[in-house]
Amino acid sequence: MDVINKFYSSAVQTVSQLSGVLPGNNVTREYEVLEQVCTAGVGLMWKVYNGHKKSTKQEVSVFVFEKKVLERWSKDDRETMLETLRRGVQQLTKIRHPHVLTVQHPLEESRDSLAFATEPVFASLANVVGDAVRSDKKLYDVEIRHGLLQLFDGLQFLHNDAKIVHRNISAETIVINKNRSWKLFGFDFCIANQPSTNGTPHWPCREHSTSLHVLAQPSLEYTAPELALNSINTPDSDLFSLGVLIFTIYSGKPLKMFGSDYSGFRRYANELNQRKYPPMNTIPSELTESLKALLHPSASLRPKLHELKQIAYFQDVGVKTLSYLDSLYQWDNLQKSKFYKGLPQIIPTLPHRVNLHSILPYLIKEFVNSPMIPFVLPNVLLIAEMSSQREYCDHILPHLKPIFKLTDPIQILLIFMQKMDLLLKLTPAEEVKQSVLPLLYRSLECDMPQIQELCLGVLPTFSTLIDYNAMKNAVIPRIKKLCLNSNNVSVKVNCLISIGKLLENLDKWLVLDEILPFLQHIQSREPAIVMAIIGIYKIAMTNTKLGITKDVMAHKCIPFLVPLSVENGLTIAQFNTIIALIKEMLGRVEQEQREKLQQLSTIQRDNKPKDASEILASELEQNTSSYGGSNGNKSDDDMFSGFSVGQPSPSAAPKPIATTLAPVKSKEQLKISHNAANDMASKPDMFSSMMQSNLSGLTINQGTPAAIAAAPPQLSMPNWHSANPLVMNHQLASPQSSTNNNFSSLDDLDPFGSAGSNPVNQAVKPNNANGANMYTLQQPTVNYIYPTGYNAVNNSMNNMQQSRAMNLGATATPTPTLMPQTTTDSKNLNTLSQQDILNFLN
C-alpha cells in the first residue's frame, strides 16, 4: 500500500507540475505528456518526460525547461541563458545523424516554458553515472565500450562533415536513448567553422567570462586547457573533453571540480602541461595509455578518433557485434544473412539487457524485409527465451503478431513450430487464442510434411487453452482432413497420435460422433496406422470420462476391428495387441449385457404390480375352494391335478346331480387386461344389480349337499358370447327335478364369463355304454332375457374376451371339459323347463 501511495503522490505531483507549465505550450496540442524519466543538458535543467503522439501513438520523449528556474538570476543572465538554450535546440534540430539525438518536434516556447519532442530517451549519462543505486541504470562494460564508439562516430561527423566544435562534451550532454544508444545533445555552446581568407578552417574562441552565470558557459571541468592558456579552439578540444568523460564514467566524477573558479582551472591547466595525471586505477588497462593521450595538454598530440577505434579496448566480440548492427543498414541481404547466422552464438555471451535493448531493436527493424525474416526470427526467439514474461509482452510480442500471420517464406512457420513450446509458455492465454491458434491452423493447411508433423506434435500441449467450439469446429476437422487427404504415412500416423492425445480433453459425445466414425473412413492399412487406430480405441474404451458403450462396441467397434487383425504386415506383437483389445471389448459387452438382463429380471419380479385381474383370480380361487375341498389349496401349476374321470367316492351315494358351479380358471385364463378391468369397474352398480336379479329368480335342480361336496368344480369354459346380444340360445343339461338353489358366489351364475368359461351353459350326462363312469354333454335350448343396460356391460365383456383371446390364444370353439359325477341313468336327467328359465331370468 505504501508503494501505491508513493506512486500516486508522485503521479499527482507530476501532473500538477505539468499543469502549471505546459498548458500554454503548443507541444501539448500534438503530444500526450506522461511521467518524468530523467534530466539532461546544462545543469540538468531540461526535464525529460515520456509521452506519445496523440494521432499515431508514436512513443516520444518531451524535453521541458521551466523558466521559473531562472527567477533568481539577473535579467541579463536570464536572457542569455534562454537564448543559449534556444540556439542549442535549433542547432540540434538541424543535425541528422544516428548518434545525434533526433528531434521529432521543434522547439515550442510559451510564457512559462520551452519544450520540444525527441526520440524516446532512457536517461542522460549524468543520471546513469551518478546513480549507483538503481541496477537497471548500471552500465555494463560492453555498453560503455560500444557507447564510446558511438560518440566517436558522432564527433567524427561533427568535425569532418558538419565542421562544428561541440565545446560542451560532458556527462550531462550525452543522452542514452531507449535502445541504449549514446547520442550527442546540448549544442548550446557549439561553434561552427568560419574559414579564413585562405580557406583554412577556423573556429573562433570564446573565453570564459566571470561576469556570466556559470551555467551560461561551457563547464570548466570538461574544458580543454588550451582555451585558457592559448585561447585556441579546435576539434581537438572536444577530444580532451572526451578524455575527461571517459575518466568520469569509470571513476564516477571528473578529474577535478572547479565550478566557477576560473583561476583554479588555469592553475590545473599548467599542471597538465607537466603531465601530472590523477590516479587511473579504475580505468581498464588497455585504455589507460589512450586516455592519457587524450588528456595531453598539447592538442596536436592527441590521438585522432579513427585511431582510437583501433585500440584493443574496442576489439571485443560484443562490441564488434553491436557496431555491426549500427551499420547494418549499409549491408546487402547476403551480408546480413551471414551475420544473422552467427548471431545465436554471440547472444548468450552478452548481458540480457544488452540483448533486449541494444540488439533486439535492430532485429525487429528487419521484419519489414521479408526475405530476412527466417534469419532474424531465431535470434528474436532466442532473446525471448532469456526474457521474463513481462519483458516478452512489452518488447517482443507486439512485433511478433504481424509475423504470426505470414506464410511466406515457409520457413517462418517451421521456426514457429520448433519454438512453439516457448511461445505457449510466454504468450498470455488470450493472445494464444487470437494469434497462435490461427498460426497452427495455417501450419496444418500448408504443404510441408515437416511443418505439419511439428504442428501435430505441439497441438496437444496447449489443448487446455482451446475452447470447446474451436476444438470441435476448427482443430478436429483440420486434423481429420489432413489425415484423410495426406499421402504421407508419417503425417497420417502423427494425426492419429495427436487425436489420441487430445481425447482426454474431449467429451464423450464428440468422440462417439466424430472420432470413432472417422477412424473407419481411413483407407490406409499400414501397420503403423493400424496400431495408431488401435491406440485411439483403447484410450476411448479405458478412459473413465469417455467410455465406449456396449452398443457402440457391439455394432461398430468390434466389426471394424476384427478385419484389422488379419491385415498383412502385422507382427505377432501387433496381432496380439489387436486380439487382446477385441477380447476385452467382447468381455465388456458380455458382462454389461448380462448385468442388464439380470437387473431387468429382478426389477420385474420385485416390482410386479397386482392389478385387477389378479385380484379377481384370487377371489375366484377362493370361491372354488368351497366346492373343491382340499384342492383349493393347491398352487396354480397343479390346480388341474385333481380333476379327471374316475370312480365315485365310496362314501357318497350315487345320485344324479346337475348343477352350475363357479369354474376354476387357469392362471392364463385369469389374466385380464387393465383396460377390460377398468371398463367393468366403471359400471359396478348396474352389473351387481343385474346379477342379483338373476340370482334371485334362478331355480336349478341339484343333488344333495353331500353329492355336491363330493363333486369337484367344473373347469370347462366354453365360449357362449356368439349369440344375439339380446337373446342367446344355449342347450343345458340338468338332472331331474330339484328346486334347491345353492350358489357360492356371483361368479357361479356369470352369464358374461371369460371366453369359454360360462358354466350355466354346461351340464353333464353319464354315458354307461362301456360300463364306465363317463359323461356326455347335452345342449337344450335356453332363452336368456337380458335386462336394460346390458349392451354397455356386454361390450365391456366382449373387450375383455378379445383381450384374453389374444393373450392366451383362445379359440372360438369351446372345448368342453368333463366333470366327474356319480353314475346315474340318462333317463333321470331332465331338461330345464321354460318356467325354470324364466324364474332364473327374473
C-alpha positions in Angstrom: 0.0 0.0 0.0 2.9 2.3 0.7 4.3 1.8 -2.7 0.9 2.5 -4.3 0.5 5.7 -2.2 4.0 6.8 -3.1 3.3 6.2 -6.8 0.0 8.0 -6.6 1.6 11.0 -4.9 4.4 11.1 -7.4 1.9 11.0 -10.3 -0.2 13.7 -8.7 2.9 15.9 -8.2 4.0 15.4 -11.8 0.5 16.2 -13.2 0.3 19.3 -11.0 3.7 20.4 -12.2 2.9 20.0 -15.8 -0.5 21.5 -15.5 1.2 24.8 -14.4 3.9 24.7 -17.1 2.7 23.1 -20.3 -0.9 24.2 -20.9 0.2 27.2 -22.9 2.8 25.3 -24.9 2.0 24.1 -28.3 3.7 20.8 -27.8 0.8 19.6 -25.7 -1.5 20.0 -28.7 0.1 17.1 -30.5 1.7 15.1 -27.7 0.4 13.5 -24.6 2.9 14.0 -21.8 3.3 11.3 -19.1 5.8 10.7 -16.3 9.2 12.2 -15.9 12.1 9.8 -16.6 15.3 11.8 -16.3 17.1 15.2 -16.6 19.6 16.4 -19.1 21.5 19.4 -20.5 23.5 22.1 -18.9 23.0 21.9 -15.1 20.4 19.1 -15.8 17.8 21.9 -16.3 15.9 20.0 -19.0 13.3 17.7 -17.5 12.6 14.7 -19.7 9.1 13.1 -19.8 7.7 10.1 -21.5 4.9 10.7 -24.0 3.4 9.8 -27.2 1.9 11.5 -30.2 -1.9 11.8 -30.0 -2.6 11.0 -33.6 -0.3 8.0 -34.1 0.5 6.9 -30.6 4.2 7.0 -31.6 6.4 7.0 -28.4 8.4 10.1 -27.8 10.2 12.0 -25.1 9.3 15.6 -24.3 12.0 17.9 -23.0 10.7 20.7 -20.9 12.6 23.7 -19.5 10.7 25.7 -16.8 11.5 29.4 -16.9 10.8 29.7 -13.2 14.2 28.1 -12.6 15.8 31.3 -13.7 13.8 33.6 -11.5 16.7 34.2 -9.1 19.1 35.0 -12.0 19.8 38.5 -13.1 17.9 39.7 -16.1 20.9 39.7 -18.4 21.9 36.2 -17.3 18.3 35.0 -17.7 18.0 36.3 -21.2 21.5 35.0 -22.1 20.6 31.6 -20.8 17.3 31.4 -22.6 19.0 32.5 -25.8 21.7 29.8 -25.3 19.0 27.1 -24.8 17.1 28.2 -27.9 20.2 28.2 -30.1 21.2 24.7 -28.8 17.8 23.1 -29.7 17.7 24.9 -33.0 21.2 23.6 -33.9 20.2 20.1 -32.7 17.1 20.1 -34.9 19.3 20.8 -38.0 21.7 17.9 -37.5 20.7 14.4 -38.6 22.9 11.6 -37.6 22.4 8.1 -36.0 24.5 9.2 -33.0 23.0 12.7 -32.5 19.7 12.9 -30.7 16.8 13.0 -33.1 14.2 15.8 -32.8 10.6 14.8 -33.5 9.0 18.2 -32.9 10.9 21.5 -32.9 11.1 23.9 -30.0 7.9 25.5 -28.8 8.0 28.4 -26.3 5.3 29.7 -24.0 5.3 32.2 -21.2 6.3 29.6 -18.7 8.4 27.0 -20.6 10.4 25.8 -23.5 9.6 22.4 -24.9 10.4 20.0 -27.8 9.9 16.3 -28.6 12.6 13.8 -29.4 13.0 10.1 -29.9 12.4 8.0 -26.7 15.1 8.6 -24.1 16.2 6.3 -21.3 18.4 8.7 -19.3 21.3 11.1 -19.6 24.8 9.8 -18.9 25.0 12.0 -15.8 21.9 10.3 -14.4 23.4 6.8 -15.0 26.9 7.6 -13.7 25.6 9.4 -10.7 23.0 6.8 -9.8 24.7 3.8 -8.2 21.6 2.6 -6.5 19.4 1.5 -9.5 20.7 -1.6 -11.0 18.8 -1.1 -14.2 20.9 2.0 -14.8 24.2 0.5 -14.1 26.3 0.3 -17.2 27.9 -2.9 -18.4 31.5 -2.8 -19.7 30.3 -3.7 -23.2 27.8 -0.9 -23.1 30.5 1.6 -22.2 32.8 0.5 -24.9 30.1 0.5 -27.5 28.8 3.8 -26.3 32.2 5.4 -26.6 32.5 4.1 -30.2 29.1 5.7 -31.0 30.3 9.0 -29.6 33.5 8.7 -31.7 31.2 8.3 -34.8 29.1 11.3 -33.8 32.1 13.5 -33.2 33.7 12.5 -36.4 30.6 13.6 -38.2 30.5 16.9 -36.4 34.2 17.7 -37.1 34.6 16.3 -40.5 31.2 16.8 -42.2 29.3 19.5 -40.2 32.5 21.4 -39.3 31.2 22.0 -35.8 33.0 22.0 -32.5 30.7 20.9 -29.7 32.6 22.7 -26.9 30.4 21.1 -24.2 31.1 17.3 -24.3 30.1 16.2 -20.8 28.0 13.5 -18.9 25.1 16.0 -18.9 25.0 16.4 -22.7 25.3 12.7 -23.6 21.8 11.1 -23.8 21.1 7.4 -23.8 18.0 6.5 -25.9 15.6 3.7 -25.4 17.7 1.3 -27.4 20.7 2.2 -25.2 22.5 4.1 -28.0 24.6 7.0 -26.9 23.6 10.3 -28.5 25.1 13.8 -28.6 23.0 16.5 -27.1 23.5 20.0 -25.7 24.7 22.0 -28.6 24.2 25.2 -26.6 27.8 26.4 -26.9 28.8 24.8 -30.3 30.8 26.8 -32.7 30.6 26.4 -36.5 33.5 26.6 -38.8 34.3 30.1 -40.0 37.0 29.6 -42.7 39.7 32.2 -43.0 40.5 34.1 -46.2 42.9 31.4 -47.3 40.2 28.7 -46.8 41.7 27.0 -43.8 39.1 26.0 -41.1 38.7 28.3 -38.2 36.6 28.1 -35.1 36.5 31.3 -33.0 37.4 31.1 -29.4 35.2 32.4 -26.7 36.9 32.9 -23.5 35.4 32.1 -20.2 33.8 35.2 -18.6 33.4 35.6 -14.9 30.6 38.1 -15.4 28.3 35.5 -16.8 26.5 32.8 -14.8 28.5 29.6 -14.7 25.7 27.6 -16.4 25.6 30.1 -19.3 29.1 29.0 -20.3 30.8 25.6 -21.0 31.7 23.5 -17.9 35.2 24.2 -16.8 35.6 20.5 -15.7 35.5 19.4 -19.3 37.1 22.4 -21.0 40.5 21.8 -22.8 43.5 23.7 -21.2 44.4 25.4 -24.5 41.3 27.6 -24.2 42.6 29.1 -21.0 46.3 29.1 -21.9 46.3 29.9 -25.6 42.8 31.0 -26.5 42.7 28.3 -29.2 39.5 26.3 -30.0 39.8 23.3 -32.4 38.0 20.0 -32.8 40.8 18.5 -30.8 39.4 20.4 -27.8 36.4 18.1 -28.0 38.8 15.1 -27.7 40.1 16.5 -24.4 36.5 16.7 -23.2 36.0 13.2 -24.4 39.0 12.0 -22.3 37.6 13.7 -19.2 34.2 12.0 -19.9 35.9 8.5 -20.1 37.6 9.2 -16.7 34.3 10.3 -15.2 32.4 7.2 -16.4 34.9 4.8 -14.7 35.7 6.9 -11.6 32.3 8.5 -11.1 33.5 12.1 -11.1 35.6 14.4 -13.4 39.3 15.0 -13.0 38.7 18.0 -10.8 35.8 20.1 -9.8 36.1 23.8 -10.5 32.7 25.3 -10.5 33.0 29.0 -11.3 36.7 29.1 -10.2 38.3 30.1 -13.4 41.7 30.8 -11.8 41.8 27.4 -10.3 41.2 26.0 -13.8 44.1 27.9 -15.2 46.4 26.5 -12.5 45.3 23.0 -13.2 45.9 23.6 -16.9 49.5 24.4 -16.1 49.8 21.1 -14.1 48.7 19.2 -17.1 51.5 20.7 -19.1 53.8 18.9 -16.7 52.0 15.6 -17.4 50.6 15.3 -13.9 47.6 13.0 -14.2 45.3 11.8 -11.5 45.3 8.1 -10.4 43.8 5.8 -13.0 43.3 2.7 -11.0 39.7 2.3 -12.1 40.5 2.6 -15.8 40.8 -0.6 -17.8 44.5 -1.3 -18.6 44.0 -1.5 -22.4 42.5 2.0 -22.3 44.9 3.8 -19.8 47.5 4.9 -22.4 44.9 6.1 -24.9 43.2 8.1 -22.1 46.4 9.8 -21.1 47.0 10.7 -24.8 43.5 12.3 -24.9 44.3 14.4 -21.8 47.6 15.6 -23.3 47.9 19.4 -22.9 49.0 19.8 -26.5 46.0 19.5 -28.8 48.1 18.4 -31.8 49.4 15.4 -29.8 46.1 13.9 -29.0 45.1 10.8 -31.0 42.5 11.0 -33.8 39.2 9.4 -33.4 39.7 6.8 -36.2 42.9 5.8 -34.4 41.1 5.3 -31.1 38.7 2.9 -32.8 41.6 0.5 -33.5 42.9 0.0 -30.0 42.5 -3.4 -28.2 39.9 -1.9 -25.9 37.4 -1.9 -28.7 38.2 -5.3 -30.2 35.7 -7.2 -28.0 33.3 -9.6 -29.8 30.3 -8.0 -28.2 31.4 -4.5 -29.1 32.1 -5.5 -32.7 28.6 -7.2 -32.9 26.9 -4.0 -31.6 29.0 -1.9 -34.0 28.0 -4.1 -37.0 24.3 -3.6 -36.0 24.8 0.1 -36.1 26.0 0.0 -39.7 23.6 -2.8 -40.7 21.5 -0.5 -43.0 24.6 -0.3 -45.3 24.7 -4.0 -46.0 23.0 -6.1 -48.6 20.9 -9.2 -47.8 23.7 -11.7 -48.4 26.0 -9.9 -45.9 23.1 -9.6 -43.4 22.2 -13.3 -43.7 25.8 -14.3 -42.8 25.9 -12.0 -39.8 22.5 -13.3 -38.5 23.5 -16.9 -38.9 26.4 -16.3 -36.5 24.5 -14.2 -34.0 23.0 -17.1 -32.0 26.5 -17.9 -30.8 27.1 -14.4 -29.5 23.8 -13.5 -27.9 24.3 -15.9 -24.9 27.6 -14.2 -24.1 26.1 -10.7 -23.8 24.1 -9.3 -20.8 20.4 -9.7 -21.1 19.7 -6.0 -21.0 22.1 -5.5 -24.0 20.3 -8.2 -25.9 16.9 -6.8 -25.1 17.5 -3.1 -25.6 20.5 -2.9 -27.9 20.3 -6.0 -30.2 16.6 -6.7 -30.4 15.5 -3.3 -31.8 17.8 -3.8 -34.8 16.5 -7.3 -35.4 12.9 -6.1 -35.3 13.6 -3.5 -37.9 14.4 -6.3 -40.3 10.9 -7.7 -40.1 9.9 -5.3 -42.9 12.4 -7.2 -45.1 10.6 -10.4 -45.7 13.5 -12.5 -47.1 15.5 -11.8 -44.0 12.8 -12.9 -41.5 13.9 -16.6 -41.4 17.4 -15.4 -40.5 16.3 -12.8 -37.9 13.4 -14.7 -36.2 15.6 -17.4 -34.5 17.6 -14.6 -32.8 14.5 -12.8 -31.7 13.1 -16.1 -30.2 16.5 -16.7 -28.5 16.3 -13.4 -26.8 12.7 -14.1 -25.8 13.8 -17.4 -24.3 16.0 -15.4 -21.9 13.3 -12.8 -21.1 10.6 -12.7 -18.5 7.0 -12.9 -19.5 6.6 -9.1 -18.9 9.6 -8.3 -21.0 8.3 -10.6 -23.7 4.9 -9.0 -23.7 6.3 -5.5 -23.7 9.2 -5.7 -26.1 8.8 -8.8 -28.3 5.1 -10.0 -28.6 3.8 -6.8 -30.2 6.3 -7.2 -33.1 5.7 -10.9 -33.5 1.9 -10.6 -34.0 2.3 -9.4 -37.6 4.8 -12.2 -38.3 2.3 -14.8 -37.0 0.1 -14.0 -40.0 2.8 -14.6 -42.6 3.1 -17.9 -44.6 5.8 -16.8 -47.0 8.7 -17.6 -46.7 7.5 -21.0 -45.5 10.5 -21.2 -43.1 8.7 -18.8 -40.8 6.1 -21.4 -40.0 8.8 -24.0 -39.4 10.6 -21.8 -37.0 7.5 -21.0 -35.0 6.6 -24.7 -34.8 10.1 -25.5 -33.5 9.7 -22.8 -30.8 6.0 -23.3 -30.1 6.6 -24.5 -26.5 8.4 -21.2 -25.8 5.6 -19.2 -27.3 3.0 -21.0 -25.3 4.9 -20.5 -22.1 5.3 -16.7 -22.5 2.3 -15.7 -24.5 -0.8 -14.9 -22.4 -3.8 -17.2 -22.9 -5.9 -14.6 -24.7 -3.1 -13.9 -27.1 -2.7 -17.6 -27.8 -6.3 -17.8 -28.9 -6.1 -14.7 -31.1 -2.6 -15.1 -32.6 -1.1 -18.5 -32.0 -4.1 -20.7 -32.8 -4.5 -19.2 -36.3 -0.8 -19.8 -36.9 -1.4 -23.5 -36.1 -4.3 -23.7 -38.4 -2.2 -22.3 -41.2 0.5 -24.8 -40.4 -1.9 -27.7 -40.7 -3.0 -26.5 -44.1 0.5 -25.9 -45.5 2.1 -28.4 -47.9 5.3 -29.2 -46.0 5.1 -32.5 -44.1 7.7 -31.4 -41.6 5.7 -28.4 -40.6 2.5 -30.4 -40.4 4.2 -33.0 -38.1 5.6 -30.3 -35.8 2.2 -28.7 -35.6 0.6 -32.0 -34.8 3.2 -32.6 -32.1 2.6 -29.3 -30.3 -1.2 -29.2 -30.5 -1.9 -31.4 -27.5 0.5 -29.4 -25.3 -1.9 -26.5 -25.1 -5.2 -28.2 -25.7 -6.5 -26.8 -22.4 -6.3 -23.3 -23.9 -8.5 -24.2 -26.8 -12.2 -23.8 -26.1 -14.7 -26.5 -26.9 -16.1 -24.8 -30.0 -12.7 -24.1 -31.5 -11.7 -27.7 -30.8 -14.9 -29.1 -32.4 -15.2 -26.8 -35.4 -11.6 -25.9 -36.2 -8.9 -28.2 -34.8 -10.5 -31.6 -35.1 -11.9 -31.1 -38.6 -8.5 -29.9 -39.9 -6.7 -32.9 -38.4 -9.3 -35.3 -39.9 -9.0 -33.7 -43.3 -5.2 -33.8 -43.2 -5.2 -37.5 -42.2 -7.6 -38.5 -44.9 -6.0 -36.4 -47.7 -2.3 -36.7 -47.0 -0.2 -39.3 -48.9 2.5 -39.3 -46.2 2.2 -42.2 -43.8 4.2 -40.3 -41.2 1.7 -37.4 -41.3 -1.2 -39.8 -41.0 0.3 -41.5 -38.0 1.0 -38.2 -36.3 -2.6 -37.1 -37.0 -3.9 -40.2 -35.2 -1.3 -39.8 -32.3 -2.4 -36.1 -31.9 -6.1 -37.1 -31.8 -5.2 -39.8 -29.2 -3.6 -37.2 -27.0 -6.5 -34.8 -27.4 -9.1 -37.4 -26.4 -8.8 -36.6 -22.7 -9.9 -33.0 -23.4 -12.9 -34.0 -25.5 -16.3 -35.1 -24.3 -17.9 -38.5 -24.8 -20.3 -37.5 -27.5 -17.7 -35.7 -29.6 -15.6 -38.9 -29.5 -18.6 -41.1 -30.4 -20.0 -38.9 -33.1 -16.8 -37.5 -34.7 -13.7 -39.5 -33.8 -14.7 -43.2 -33.9 -16.7 -42.9 -37.2 -13.7 -41.0 -38.7 -11.4 -44.0 -38.0 -13.5 -46.3 -40.2 -13.0 -43.9 -43.1 -9.2 -44.3 -43.2 -8.3 -46.5 -46.1 -4.7 -47.0 -45.3 -3.8 -50.2 -43.6 -0.1 -49.8 -42.9 0.9 -51.4 -39.6 1.8 -48.1 -38.0 -1.6 -46.6 -39.0 -3.4 -49.7 -37.7 -1.7 -49.6 -34.4 -2.4 -45.9 -34.0 -6.1 -46.6 -34.6 -6.0 -49.4 -32.0 -4.4 -46.9 -29.6 -7.3 -44.5 -30.0 -9.9 -47.2 -29.4 -8.1 -48.4 -26.3 -7.9 -44.9 -24.9 -11.5 -44.2 -25.6 -12.5 -47.5 -24.0 -10.4 -47.3 -20.9 -10.9 -43.6 -20.2 -13.5 -43.2 -17.4 -14.6 -39.9 -18.8 -15.3 -41.2 -22.3 -16.1 -44.9 -22.1 -17.4 -46.6 -25.3 -20.9 -48.0 -24.7 -21.6 -51.7 -25.2 -23.9 -50.9 -28.1 -21.2 -49.0 -29.9 -18.7 -51.7 -29.3 -21.1 -54.4 -30.4 -22.4 -52.7 -33.6 -19.4 -50.6 -34.7 -16.1 -51.2 -33.0 -15.8 -55.0 -33.0 -17.0 -55.5 -36.6 -14.4 -52.9 -37.6 -11.5 -54.2 -35.5 -11.8 -57.9 -36.5 -10.8 -57.3 -40.1 -7.8 -55.2 -38.9 -6.4 -58.2 -37.1 -5.9 -60.1 -40.3 -4.2 -57.3 -42.2 -0.9 -58.3 -43.9 2.3 -56.9 -42.4 1.3 -57.2 -38.8 3.9 -58.6 -36.4 2.9 -61.2 -33.8 3.1 -58.5 -31.1 0.8 -56.2 -33.1 -1.6 -59.0 -33.8 -1.7 -59.9 -30.1 -2.5 -56.3 -29.2 -5.4 -56.2 -31.6 -6.8 -59.5 -30.5 -6.5 -58.5 -26.8 -8.5 -55.4 -27.5 -11.2 -57.3 -29.3 -11.4 -59.8 -26.4 -11.6 -57.0 -23.9 -14.4 -55.4 -25.8 -16.3 -58.7 -26.1 -15.9 -59.3 -22.4 -17.2 -55.9 -21.6 -20.2 -56.4 -23.9 -20.9 -59.8 -22.3 -20.6 -58.5 -18.8 -22.7 -55.4 -19.2 -25.4 -57.2 -21.2 -25.7 -60.0 -18.6 -25.8 -57.4 -15.8 -28.5 -55.5 -17.6 -30.7 -58.6 -18.2 -30.3 -59.7 -14.5 -31.3 -56.3 -13.3 -34.4 -56.2 -15.5 -35.4 -59.7 -14.3 -35.0 -58.6 -10.7 -37.0 -55.4 -11.2 -39.8 -57.3 -12.9 -40.0 -59.9 -10.2 -39.8 -57.4 -7.3 -41.9 -54.7 -8.7 -44.7 -56.7 -10.5 -48.0 -54.8 -9.9 -51.1 -56.6 -8.6 -53.7 -55.5 -11.0 -57.5 -56.0 -11.0 -57.2 -59.3 -13.0 -55.0 -60.9 -10.3 -57.4 -59.7 -7.6 -60.3 -61.3 -9.5 -58.4 -64.5 -10.0 -57.7 -64.7 -6.3 -61.4 -64.3 -5.4 -62.4 -67.0 -8.0 -59.9 -69.5 -6.5 -61.3 -68.8 -3.0 -64.9 -69.4 -4.2 -63.9 -72.6 -6.0 -62.2 -74.0 -2.9 -65.6 -74.3 -1.1 -66.6 -76.9 -3.7 -63.3 -78.4 -4.4 -62.3 -79.3 -0.9 -58.6 -79.6 -0.3 -57.9 -78.9 -4.0 -58.5 -75.2 -3.4 -55.2 -75.0 -1.5 -53.1 -76.2 -4.4 -50.9 -74.0 -6.5 -51.6 -72.7 -9.9 -49.3 -75.1 -11.6 -51.1 -78.3 -10.2 -54.6 -76.9 -9.9 -55.8 -79.4 -12.5 -54.2 -82.4 -11.0 -57.3 -83.5 -9.0 -59.7 -83.4 -11.9 -60.2 -86.5 -14.1 -62.7 -89.1 -14.9 -62.6 -91.6 -12.0 -64.5 -93.8 -9.6 -67.1 -92.2 -7.3 -66.3 -91.7 -3.7 -67.4 -94.8 -1.7 -68.9 -92.6 1.0 -71.2 -90.7 -1.4 -74.4 -92.1 -2.7 -74.6 -92.4 -6.4 -77.2 -89.8 -7.1 -77.7 -87.8 -10.2 -76.5 -84.2 -10.0 -76.9 -81.4 -12.4 -75.6 -78.1 -11.2 -73.8 -74.9 -12.2 -70.7 -74.2 -10.2 -68.2 -71.4 -10.4 -65.4 -72.6 -12.7 -61.8 -72.6 -11.5 -59.9 -70.8 -14.2 -56.4 -71.4 -15.1 -53.7 -68.8 -14.5 -53.5 -67.9 -18.1 -57.3 -67.6 -18.5 -57.5 -65.3 -15.5 -55.1 -62.7 -16.8 -57.5 -59.9 -17.8 -56.0 -56.7 -19.2 -56.1 -53.5 -17.2 -58.4 -51.8 -19.7 -61.0 -54.5 -19.5 -60.9 -54.5 -15.7 -61.3 -50.7 -15.7 -64.3 -51.0 -18.1 -66.0 -53.5 -15.9 -65.3 -51.4 -12.8 -66.7 -48.3 -14.4 -70.3 -49.6 -14.0 -70.3 -51.7 -10.8 -73.8 -50.8 -9.7 -75.5 -51.9 -12.9 -73.6 -55.1 -13.1 -74.2 -56.0 -9.5 -78.0 -55.3 -9.7 -78.3 -57.4 -12.8 -76.6 -60.4 -11.2 -78.5 -60.1 -8.0 -81.8 -60.1 -10.1 -80.7 -63.2 -11.9 -79.7 -65.0 -8.7 -83.0 -64.2 -7.0 -85.1 -65.9 -9.7 -82.8 -68.8 -10.5 -84.1 -72.3 -9.8 -81.9 -75.3 -10.7 -82.4 -78.9 -9.6 -79.4 -80.3 -8.0 -78.4 -83.2 -5.8 -77.8 -83.5 -2.2 -75.3 -81.3 -0.5 -73.1 -84.4 0.1 -73.0 -85.1 -3.6 -72.2 -81.6 -4.3 -69.4 -81.6 -1.9 -68.0 -84.8 -3.4 -68.1 -83.4 -6.9 -65.1 -81.3 -8.0 -65.9 -78.0 -9.7 -66.3 -77.8 -13.4 -63.3 -76.2 -15.2 -64.6 -76.1 -18.7 -65.1 -72.6 -20.0 -66.8 -72.7 -23.4 -67.5 -69.5 -25.3 -71.1 -68.5 -25.2 -71.0 -64.9 -26.5 -71.5 -65.8 -30.1 -75.3 -65.4 -29.7 -77.6 -62.5 -30.3 -76.8 -59.7 -27.7 -80.4 -59.7 -26.5 -81.4 -63.4 -26.7 -78.8 -66.1 -26.6 -79.8 -69.8 -27.2 -77.8 -72.4 -25.4 -78.6 -76.0 -24.5 -78.2 -77.0 -21.0 -78.4 -80.5 -19.5 -79.8 -80.7 -16.0 -80.6 -83.5 -13.6 -84.1 -84.4 -12.6 -86.2 -82.1 -10.7 -84.7 -80.4 -7.8 -85.7 -77.0 -6.5 -82.9 -76.3 -4.2 -80.8 -73.3 -5.4 -77.4 -73.1 -3.8 -74.7 -70.8 -5.3 -71.5 -69.8 -3.7 -70.9 -66.5 -5.4 -71.9 -64.2 -8.3 -69.4 -65.9 -10.5 -71.3 -69.2 -10.3 -74.0 -67.6 -12.5 -71.9 -65.2 -14.5 -73.6 -65.0 -17.9 -70.7 -62.8 -19.2 -67.8 -65.0 -18.2 -64.5 -65.4 -19.8 -64.0 -66.8 -23.3 -65.0 -70.5 -23.0 -65.9 -70.3 -19.3 -69.7 -70.0 -18.9 -70.8 -72.8 -16.5 -74.5 -72.2 -16.9 -74.3 -73.5 -20.5 -73.0 -76.8 -19.4 -74.4 -79.9 -17.8 -73.2 -83.4 -17.9 -74.9 -86.6 -18.7 -73.4 -90.0 -17.9 -72.8 -92.5 -20.6 -72.7 -96.1 -19.5 -72.3 -97.7 -22.8 -69.0 -99.2 -21.8 -69.8 -99.5 -18.2 -67.5 -96.7 -17.2 -68.5 -93.5 -15.4 -68.1 -91.3 -18.5 -70.1 -88.2 -19.3 -71.6 -86.6 -22.4 -73.0 -83.1 -23.0 -76.5 -82.2 -23.9 -77.4 -78.8 -25.0 -81.0 -77.9 -24.5 -82.2 -74.6 -25.7 -82.2 -71.8 -23.1 -83.5 -68.3 -23.9 -81.9 -65.5 -21.8 -83.7 -62.2 -21.5 -81.1 -59.5 -20.7 -82.0 -56.5 -18.6 -81.8 -52.9 -19.6 -78.2 -51.5 -19.9 -76.8 -54.8 -20.8 -75.3 -53.6 -24.1 -72.7 -51.4 -22.3 -71.7 -54.3 -20.0 -71.7 -56.8 -22.8 -69.4 -54.5 -24.9 -67.0 -54.4 -21.9 -67.1 -58.1 -21.6 -66.5 -58.6 -25.3 -63.5 -56.4 -25.0 -62.1 -58.5 -22.1 -62.9 -61.6 -24.1 -61.0 -60.4 -27.1 -58.0 -59.3 -25.0 -57.8 -62.7 -23.3 -58.2 -64.4 -26.6 -55.2 -62.5 -28.0 -53.1 -63.1 -24.9 -53.9 -66.7 -24.3 -54.6 -67.9 -27.8 -58.1 -69.0 -27.0 -60.1 -70.4 -29.9 -63.6 -69.5 -30.8 -64.7 -73.1 -30.5 -65.3 -74.1 -26.9 -63.8 -77.3 -25.6 -66.0 -78.9 -23.0 -64.4 -80.4 -20.0 -65.9 -83.5 -18.4 -66.7 -83.3 -14.7 -66.6 -86.4 -12.5 -70.1 -87.2 -11.3 -71.8 -90.1 -9.7 -73.2 -92.6 -12.0 -76.9 -92.2 -12.9 -79.2 -93.1 -15.8 -79.8 -90.7 -18.6 -83.5 -91.1 -18.1 -83.2 -89.4 -14.7 -81.8 -86.3 -16.3 -84.4 -83.7 -17.2 -84.1 -80.5 -19.1 -84.9 -77.2 -17.5 -88.4 -76.1 -18.1 -89.3 -72.8 -19.5 -90.6 -71.7 -16.2 -87.3 -72.5 -14.6 -85.5 -70.3 -17.1 -88.0 -67.5 -16.6 -87.5 -67.8 -12.9 -83.8 -67.6 -13.4 -84.1 -64.5 -15.5 -86.4 -62.8 -13.2 
